[in-house]
Amino acid sequence: MGSHTRNVLTVKSIAASKAAKLRDGGGLWLVSKGQGRYWIFDFRFGGKRRELGLGPLHTVGLAEARQKAEAARLLVRQGVDPIEHRHGVEAIEAAQARACVKTFGQYADAYVDDAVKAGRWRGGKTEARWRNMLTNHAKAIRDKALASIGVTEVLSVLRPLWGDKQETAEKLRECIERVLDAAKVEGLRAGENPAAWKGNLEHVLHKPDALTTKSNHAAMPWARVPVLTTTLAALETIGARALEFTILNAARSGEVRGASWPEFDLAGKLWTIPAERMKGGKLHRVPLSDRAVTILEEMREKRSNDFVFPGVRAKRPMSENTMAKVLAENGGNGFTVHGFRSTFRDWVTEATAHDGDLAEMALAHAVGDAVARAYARSDALEKRRLLMANWAEYCGSCPKENKLEPAD
């Protein structure tokens, strides 16, 4: 009988034999241990001899043992250790068993906790938003088994918000999708993600842009900006100074509210925003116009702490609602502070000969593909200095007699 001969045993020969070890071929053996008889698959992997148990004879018959042995041989041919493969399968099955009792809320809370510990989010605002989404807006599915969350459950929390509080609904969907993706990676779920948009929820929910007729960050037309900035310049409040400064630098409101004096070089007319305060996580240099420097000099005379635009509470920055209130009270009702970044971009495109990439750099947006960015070592500071000077000049081009009167 050749060493490669397989399927040597028969049911009758097994029953008739009292031998401690019977060979079926191809590495499959039936061995006696104590009062029982067990199937093993004998193989070599990584230069070492290994044995994989296939089960006892009284529950695994000859035909099933051969099937299991053949599956193990296939894994070896593919470069996979059958024993390690079994451990992986057992781990997944155990995780799936745990998922039957682990709820969506439990896993979602742990997901956020892990993200915070890893320093994934730079500020507490993002963490607060995630916790609010997954605790309050997803309340209806928090007690449901993680593995049982399907499209029906996802829709049950999205539909009450969809079309009414659209931005909240979209962010909630994204949060749920990411939590369920993570659960699948850990083996706690199987199948497609029920919160996925493309090829899934897009078929049962209207497209977001079909439901919203105005931008999330409504932008004032650039032709109206000089009237507004002239009005703001005539006011003597910190909120007015902060809003005008934000517009002049096409900055995000959070960047301005959190600005501290060590970030500024007034002599060099430069504002350096550290990476940890930037949305993109990259240091950003802002060339300051003459008007922007004048505003800073005014604020320095009123300095009460390290914040350039301090809030009413000691050692706290300005409230995020302050500039929005100033804008609404001075002819900007219906527009947003963040929208002035779009206003600035439109002005560059429609009213100047400045390069569009320069405007994107002024907005701290990535320019070009990954390869182009890898070779781009300059932030074009001096070119942007001219751009921002032109923008400031335009913002101050409205005659003072045409300024808006503040609302009562």
Secondary structure, 3 states (H helix, E strand, C coil): CCCCCCCCCCHHHHHHCCCCEEEEECCEEEEEECCEEEEEEEEEECCEEEEEEEEECCCCCHHHHHHHHHHHHHHHHCCCCHHHHHHHHHHHHHHHHHHCCCEHHHHHHHHHHHHHHCCCCCCHHHHHHHHHHHHHHCHHHCCCEHHHCCHHHHHHHHCCCCCCCHHHHHHHHHHHHHHHHHHHHCCCCCCCCCCCCCCCHHHCCCCHHHHCCCCCCCCCCHHHHHHHHHHHHCCCCHHHHHHHHHHHHCCCHHHHHCCEHHHEECCCCEEEECHHHCCCCCCEEEECCHHHHHHHHHHHHCCCCCECCECCCCCCECCCCHHHHHHHHHHHCCCCCCHHHHHHHHHHHHHCCCCHHHHHHHCCCCCCCHHHHHHCCCCCHHHHHHHHHHHHHHHCCCCHHHCCCCCC
